[in-house]
Amino acid sequence: MSPQLPGEVEGRPGWLLVCHERWNLSLGTLICRQLGYLQLAHHKGVNLTDVKVNDTQEFVQIVPDQKSSIEAMWQVRGSCASGRIVALKCSECGVRSRAARIVGGSEAPLGRWPWQVSLYLNSRHVCGGSVVARNWIVTAAHCVHSYRLPHVSSWLVFAGIITHVSVKQQAGAAVEKIIYHPRYDDRSHDYDIALMKLTAPLNFSDAIRAVCLPLSRQDFPHGTRCWISGWGYTSPEHAQVAEILQEAVVPLISTKKCNSSCLYSGELTPRMLCAGYLDGQADACQGDSGGPLVCQDELTWRLVGIVSWGTGCAEPNSPGVYTKVAEFLDWIYHIVESH
């Protein structure tokens, strides 16, 4: 993010600088979240004399207000009484290193999906997951719900890998706690989301990074080409997990279409979304569960979906169904804050 905090005001083009008066930590956290970042990294006041500002620059000041909307708290000013503006940095996410593309291939090079992790239970890959912060992983509730009996110490998270052979050279990250959504329904797969907190933070690198969350109320239009990745079965008959991380492009399908009688006949709830092909050319499969469906928003990759369920794998008229992450932002923030 830019060193100065931009404030967006309805009816005015571009971004304005924010005066430091009445600024506080919780506002910084709120703004980072509105931009799709999970956490605030740091914030401080900066003297306007230290920043190049042109004469026509406008500012916004925080006005104390009980309204829930942050936009209602901005007031446009010609200057800042304190002579200081806010500098804010949010937690990094959604950017990958410049990894080479494999043209026409489906094996993903290291660093291409640096938020992708492999979840191991008792030394065996069972699901995928996504790094959303140094010590937080998002996955599907059905990945962990049916395994409630084993102790958390039975789980290991492997980040920054593309092959399962490399797991032998790594210790894996230990899990401190697993929190699945309290309303998860294992029959309908509604509320199919869980968070894993790691005992120690991951060291970010070109191969390990966080993915951004979607913006609140952000809806990518149907037809948007998004990406899935995972080590799941490469064909329904080939009942073993892939050795090398696989990737595929899947277009988003509207819920209206996916809930139609020729597809899923109303089985999708508002907390699900659909992606794939009606002729079944690419899809997620067993072992991919809990992994990411990511869409690019300008230069930022956002975790739009979590691999949840579907009828078979890559079958005609049976596209993949994903947990709609945008519906769970408040829950994710609450869990991360309270643990």
N, C-alpha and C positions, 0 to 999 in steps of 0.2 A: 504494500500500500504506500501511498505518497506520505511524506513526512508530516504534512499538515492534514488535519482532518477535514474532508470535504463534507459539507452539508447540502442536501438536495432540497430545494424548495419548490413546491408546485407552482406552475405558471412562470417559472424563471429558468432560462436555459443554463445548462452547465452546473458547476459545483461552486459553492461559496465557502469561505473559510469560517471557522467557528471560534467565537471569542471564548477566552478562558474563564470569564466570570460565570459563577454558579455551576461550573463543570464538575462532574464527579465520576467515580469509578464505575458505578452501575450504568451510567449513560454510555460509557465506552464499551462495556460488555454488550449492551443493547444494540449499539450501532454495528459492532463487529458481527453480531448474529444476523442483523438485517442484511448484511452484505454476504452472508453465507459462511462466515468463519465461526468456528466453534468457540474460540476463546480470545480474550484480549491478551496481547503479549505485554505491551507497556504503553503508558501515556504520560504526557507532561505538558507544561505550559512553555511556549516559545515566544521570546520578545519579537514583536513585529519588525524592530530595527534589524534583526538578524535574518530577515526573509525578504526576498525581492518581491515587492507588491506594487502593481501599477496604480495610478491615481484613481482609476475608475473601479477598483476592486470593491466589491460589497462583502459584507460579513453577516453571519447570523449569530444571534445571542440566544442563550437558553432562557426561556421565561418559565418561572415555576408554574406548573399546571398539573392538575390531577387527571387530566385526560389521558387515556391509554395510548393514543397515537403520538409517536415522537414528532411527527410533522407539526402537530398542534403546539409544540413547545418552541418552535423556531420563530424569531422575529428578525427581519432584515434590518441591518444597520449600515451606516456609512463608515463607521469606525468602531474600534473596541475601546471602551473606557479604560480598561486595564493596560492597554497597549500590548496585550499578549493574545496568542491564539493557541489552539490545542494541537499537539502532535500526537498521533495515535498509530500504534502498530498492532495489527491483529495476527493471530496465529497463522502460520503459512499453510496453504493447502492448494490442491487442484492444479499444480504445475508439475510437469515431469521433465526429466533431463532430455536433451535432444537425442533420444534413442533412434536408431535406424529403423526404418520400416522394412518389413519383409513383403515384397510385392507379390501379391497372389498367394501368399502363404497363410497358414493359420496358426503357426507357432509364434509366440510373442517373445521378442528379445528382452533381456534383462533391463529394467528401468522404464519399460514402456507403460506398465501399470504398477507404479511403485507403491500404491496403497493396497494392492492385492496381497492377502495373506492366506496361508493354509492352516486350518485348524486340525490338530492331531489329538485324537483321544486314544489313550493306551497304545501309543506308537503307530497309529494308523490315521491316514488322512480321511476325515469324514465330511468336511465342509470347507467352503471358502469364507472370507470375511474381508472387511475394508478398514484400513487405518483412518480414523477421523481425528486423532490427536496422538501425541507420543505414547500415551498409556491407555488409549481407548480404541476398541475394535467394535464395529457394528457387524452383526450377522443376523441370520434368521432365527426366530424363536424355536422353530421345529428342529433346528440343528442341536439345540441344547436341552430342549424341554423333555425329550424322550430319554435323555441321559442325565436326569436329575440325581440319580443315586450315586454315581461315581463322585468322589471328592474332586474339588477344583484342581487339585494337584495332578489329576489324571490327564488334564488338558495341557497342550503346548501350542504356542502360536509361532509359526515360522514366517518371517517377513523378509523381503529382499531376495527371494528365491524364484527360480523358474522351473527347476527340476527337482524331483523328489530324491535324487541321488545326493544332491547338495545338503539335504537334511542331515545326512550322516556326519557332515563336518560341522554342524551347528548345534548349539545347546537348545535353542528354541526359547521363546519368552514364556515365563511362568504366568499363570492366571491367578489374580487375587480374588476376584468375584465375578459371578455371572448373573446378570439381571435380565430376565425376559419380561416382555410386556404382560402386566397382570390380566389383561383381557384377551390374551392369546387363546384361540379356539383351535384345538388340533384336528377337529373335523372339517371346519370350513377354511382353515388357514388364515382366518381374519386376525389382524394385529400380529402378523408374523415378523416380529423384530425383537432382537436382544442385543444387549451391550456386554462386552467383556472388559473388565479393568485389569491391566497388567500389573504385576508386582513391581516392575521397574520400567521406566520410560524407554522407548525405542530410541536408538541413535539414528537420526535422519541422515540420509545420504542420497546419492543419485538413484540408488535402488530402493530406498525406503522413504516414502513421503506420505502425507495425509491427503485425502480427497476432500474437497469442499462439500458442504451440505447445500441443498437447494435453497433458494431464497424463499421466504414465506410467500405463499400464494403464487409461486412461480409454476406456470404450466407450460411445458414444452409442447408445441403443436404436434398432432398426429402426423406421422410421416418423417419426423425428425430421426436422423440416422444416429443411433447411439451404439455403444459397445458393451459386450459382455465378455468376461474372461473367467477362466477356471480350469481345474484339472479333472473335471467330470468325465463320464464315459464319452468317448468320441463317436460311438454309435450305440443305439439301444441294445444291439446284440452283443456288443463288445463290453461285457460287464466287468470292466476293471478301470480304475482311474488312469487318466493320461499321465505319461511320464513328464511331458513338457507342458508348461502353461499354454492353453489354447485361447484364441480370441476370435470373435465374430462380430460383424455389424448386424444390428437388428433395428428396423424402423419401429417407432412407437405406433401403436394402433389405438384408436379412440375406444374408450370404455363402452360407448354406445354400440359400436360395431362388435366389440368383444363379448358383450352381453346378449347379442342377438341370438335367435333360436338356432342358427346354423353353427354357432361357435359355442359359447359357454352358457347360454340360456339363463342369464341373470345371476350366475354364481359369483361374479365379481362384486365386491363391496366397495364403498368409496375409498377404502384404504389399500386398494390394489390398482395396478395398471398392467397394461398388456403390451408386449413387443414381440416382433418376429415376422414370419411370413405365412401366409395362408396356404402356400404350396409346400411348406415345411422344409425350406432349404437350410436354415440354420436355427439352432435353439440351444438353450441350456439343458443339461441332463443331470442324472444322479451324480452326486459328488461336487456339482457346481453350486448347490444350495448355499445360501448365505452370502454368496459372492456379489460383486458389484455389477450394476447396470449404470454406466456413466454416460452423460451427455455433455458436449462441449458448449459452454456459454461464453462466446467470444474466445478469450484465451484460457478460460478457467474450466477445469473438469469438475462436474458436480455429480454427487451420488444421488441419482434420481430414483433408482430401484434396487431392491435386494432380491436375488433369485429365490422364488418361493415355491411355486407349484405349476403344474400343467398336465395335460393328458399325454402320456408317452413322451417321446423326445423327437422333435422335428417331424411330427406327424401332420398331414394336411389338416387344415381347419382347427389346429390345436396349438396356437402360439403360446409362448411362455407367459406366465403370470408372475408379477413382481410386487413386493411390498412397496407402497408409494411413500417414500421417505418424507416428502413435504408434509404429509399428514402427522408426522411424529416429531416435529422439531421441538415443540414445547416439552414433550416427554424426554427427549434426548438431553436438552439443556437442564432439566430438573434432575435427572439421574447424575449427570456429570457434576453438577453443582453440589448435590447432597452426598456424594461418595468421594 
